[in-house]
C-alpha cells in the first residue's frame, strides 16, 4: 500500500508542481493516433504537359550528367525532376504534338498515388510517336486551346517545343486566337539551344539515317526574320522570338528550359492554381506538439524542479 500511496502522491505532487503538462501531452498523443483526415482548402494544380515529338526535338544540345542528350529527352528529364517532390493535390497528364494536332496519352491523374505509372508512361514518350512529319506549331497550339476547353476539370497547358515550324511559317501568317484569353491558362516552354544544329533524320521505325540536308527541306527567303540569319531550315535552334509571340497570342506565359530545375516554377505557378478541398492528414501537428511538451518536461535541467514520490512512514 505504501508503494501505491507513493505513486498517487507522486502524481498529485507532479500535477501540483507543473506536471499538469503531461496531461495535454497524453491527449495530443491520442489525437495523433486517432485523428481522422480533415477537409482543408488549399492550392491545387491540374496540368497536361504536351511534348513536341517532331524530328527537330531529336537535336542533341543538352547534357545530363555529362552525356549529350536530345531536346525531347531533356524535356522529359526536367518534368521527372519536377515530380520528385510532388504536392499530393497535383494532377498531371501527358500528351504529344506532331503535325498540327495533339494526342492525349494520359489524362491528368493525382501524382502521389500514380507516381510510378506516370514515370513509366513518361519514359515511353519518344519521336516514334510522331504521326506526321510536319510541325505546324502555331496550328497545334491553337488546336490545343480549343480541345482542352472540353476537359473537366479544366487543366493548365505546359506546351514544350523548340518552335521550329516545318514548313516554315512567315510572320505575316500568324493568326489570332479567336477564343477568350485566360479561359485556358498555361506556359509555352522553349526547349533547345541557340546555336543552329543539324536535324537528325529517321526512318519509319525511328532509326537514325543521317541528317536532313538543305536540299531536302523547304527553304524560304523570309526565314531571316525569325532565325536572325539566312534560311537554314535543315538546321534547328530554339526559335524563342516566335514562341514568345505564340504564347502572347493565346494568353500564355513563356519560359525557357535552361536546366532541370527551371520547369518547377512553371508547374507550381500560383497563378495557375485553383482552390480545392483536400482530405488532409494533420496528425503530425498534435504529434509534434506532444513531443515538444514531453521534451520540455523531461529536459535535463528540469530534474531538480521535478516532484519526487512522497514516501509514507512505515
MOGIBEL-V909821 format. One record per pair of residues at least 12 apart in sequence whose C-alpha atoms are under 8 Angstrom apart, sorted by the first residue. I is the first residue (numbers start at 1). J is the second residue. If there is no record, write none. Layout:
I;J
I;J
//
This chain:
2;311
2;312
2;314
3;311
5;311
5;312
6;309
6;310
6;311
6;312
7;309
9;309
9;310
10;307
10;308
10;309
10;310
13;307
13;308
13;309
14;306
14;307
14;308
17;305
17;306
17;307
19;297
21;293
21;294
21;297
22;293
22;294
22;297
24;290
25;289
25;290
25;291
25;293
25;294
26;290
28;286
28;287
28;289
28;290
29;286
29;287
29;290
31;283
31;286
31;287
32;283
32;284
32;285
32;286
32;287
33;283
35;282
35;283
36;281
36;283
37;279
37;280
37;281
37;282
38;278
38;279
38;280
38;281
38;282
39;277
39;278
39;279
39;280
40;277
40;278
40;279
40;280
41;275
41;276
41;277
41;278
42;275
42;276
42;277
42;278
43;89
43;270
43;273
43;274
43;275
43;276
44;89
44;90
44;273
44;274
44;275
44;276
45;89
45;90
45;91
45;92
45;155
45;156
45;268
45;272
45;273
45;274
46;90
46;91
46;92
46;108
46;153
46;154
46;155
46;156
46;273
47;91
47;92
47;93
47;108
47;155
47;156
47;157
47;158
47;267
48;92
48;93
48;94
48;95
48;107
48;108
48;155
48;156
48;157
48;158
49;92
49;93
49;94
49;95
49;157
49;158
49;159
49;160
50;94
50;95
50;96
50;97
50;102
50;157
50;158
50;159
50;160
51;72
51;75
51;94
51;95
51;96
51;97
51;159
51;160
51;161
52;72
52;96
52;97
52;98
52;159
52;160
52;161
52;162
53;72
53;96
53;97
53;98
53;126
53;127
53;128
53;129
53;130
54;97
54;98
54;99
54;127
54;130
54;133
54;134
54;135
55;127
55;133
55;199
55;200
55;201
55;202
56;162
56;164
56;199
56;200
56;236
57;70
57;71
57;72
57;127
57;161
57;162
57;192
58;70
58;71
58;72
58;127
58;199
58;200
59;71
59;197
59;198
59;199
59;200
59;236
61;192
61;193
62;74
62;192
62;193
71;191
71;192
72;126
74;260
75;160
75;191
75;257
76;122
76;123
77;260
78;259
78;260
78;261
78;262
78;263
79;260
79;263
79;264
80;119
81;260
81;261
82;260
82;261
82;263
82;264
82;267
83;111
86;111
86;112
87;111
87;112
88;110
88;111
88;112
89;110
89;111
89;278
90;110
90;111
91;108
91;109
91;110
91;111
92;107
92;108
92;109
92;110
92;111
93;105
93;106
93;107
93;108
93;109
93;118
94;106
94;107
94;108
94;122
96;129
96;130
97;130
97;140
98;130
98;131
98;132
98;133
98;134
98;135
98;136
98;140
99;130
99;131
99;132
99;133
99;134
99;135
99;136
99;137
99;140
100;134
100;135
100;136
100;137
100;138
100;139
100;140
100;143
101;139
101;140
101;141
101;143
101;144
102;140
102;143
102;144
108;155
127;206
128;204
128;205
128;206
134;165
134;166
134;167
135;164
135;165
135;166
135;167
136;165
136;166
136;167
137;163
137;164
137;165
138;174
138;246
141;159
142;177
142;250
145;184
145;250
146;179
148;184
149;183
149;184
154;184
155;184
155;185
156;184
156;185
156;186
156;272
157;184
157;185
157;186
157;187
158;186
158;187
158;188
158;189
158;267
159;186
159;187
159;188
159;189
160;188
160;189
160;190
160;191
161;188
161;189
161;190
161;191
162;190
162;191
162;192
162;237
162;238
162;239
162;240
163;190
163;238
163;239
163;240
163;242
163;243
164;236
164;237
164;238
164;239
166;218
166;233
167;218
168;218
168;219
168;220
168;223
168;233
170;222
170;223
171;225
171;226
176;249
176;250
177;249
177;250
181;250
181;251
182;251
185;251
185;252
185;272
186;252
186;253
186;272
187;247
187;252
187;253
187;254
187;255
187;266
188;243
188;244
188;247
188;252
188;253
188;254
188;255
189;254
189;255
189;256
189;257
190;238
190;239
190;240
190;243
190;254
190;255
190;256
190;257
191;238
191;256
191;257
191;258
192;237
192;238
192;257
193;237
193;238
194;237
194;238
195;236
195;237
195;238
196;235
196;236
196;237
197;235
197;236
197;237
198;211
198;212
198;234
198;235
198;236
199;211
199;212
199;234
199;235
199;236
200;212
212;234
212;235
213;234
214;232
214;233
214;234
216;234
217;233
217;234
218;233
219;231
219;232
219;233
226;239
226;241
226;242
227;239
//
